[in-house]
Amino acid sequence: MKRILVFLGKGGVGKTTSSASAAFYLAEKGFRVFWFSVDPAHNLSDVTGLDLSREREIVENLRGLEVDVEGYLTSYIEGTIRRMKKMYRQLSVVGLEGVIDSLKYSPGMEEVAILYAMGDVIDRHMDADFIVVDTPPTGLTLRILSLPKLNLDWLNVLRMWRLKILERRSMVASLKGREHLGEGVPVDPDEDPVISEIKEHTGFMKRMWDLLAGKLCLRVLVVNQDRLSVEEGLRIRERMKRLGMDLSAVLVNKFGLIPGRKADLKKEFEGIRIFELPYIENKERLDREDYLKIASCWVESLL
């Protein structure tokens, strides 16, 4: 795989249009492209006129999919509950089994499920030359992008405390005998399912962080020329900098609708490459040639 292109921005600025322009253009150049969306709005089907609820070919060299976010969420929660009940069978004795079941209503579960969906889809299409990702509006996307780094910090803490618990158990077993702990209670970290689970999640989160924050990934911000859109874009840039991620480019969609803003945009997004996407008039729905025209303004220059 040569690159992953991830498109960010507030709702309605043209993320799907921009990602479509990249997908069609790269496919036209003969590259194998996989284009997918984790936005529940299902804009890819609207753009292509095809049902992309399942993976299918859109044009030659281009395949697409609108990820079933709800399905991934249900699967992720059910899998989490199943593993936790297996690891903590003793919780039913003290009446805490219902606490695990309430995970399905916990904040952040949707973001984690989407991150795992992204990882799964990317893993299955590593043979593509380019992977193009259309994302939900700003807030949800930034929470998804922040998850790997935040989770790695928490997982390190959890691992430390779990090792301390196992150390205490080992001391009890040495003094009073292993049977004192109860049947099936692990002592050795190599046999502990909790440590195993932490290792698995740590590996995934590290891989996603390296992927999304690394050089392989191009993080492309899409804005309009209006003040609210630009200010939202600047907030996105600042939050990403705090995460340790840089923007690769800013695409100004429908450039020219508001005259006299070019100099301001270059100043406000100083240090980032800015590309102006033309406004195509009198079109209710863009076609493939329109997307190729839009892409010609930026794709090759950025890549």
LINLINNOR-V19051 format. One record per run of one state. SS is the DSSP state (~ for helix, > for strand, _ for the rest). FROM is the first residue (numbers start at 0). LEN is the number of residues. If there is no record, write none. Layout:
SS|FROM|LEN  SS|FROM|LEN
This chain:
_|0|2  >|2|6  _|8|6  ~|14|14  _|28|4  >|32|5  _|37|5  ~|42|6  _|48|7  >|55|4  _|59|2  >|61|5  _|66|2  ~|68|19  _|87|1  ~|88|4  _|92|4  ~|96|9  _|105|3  ~|108|16  _|124|5  >|129|5  _|134|3  ~|137|39  _|176|1  ~|177|4  _|181|7  ~|188|3  _|191|1  ~|192|21  _|213|3  >|216|7  _|223|3  ~|226|17  _|243|5  >|248|7  _|255|6  ~|261|7  _|268|4  >|272|6  _|278|9  ~|287|8  _|295|3  ~|298|4  _|302|1
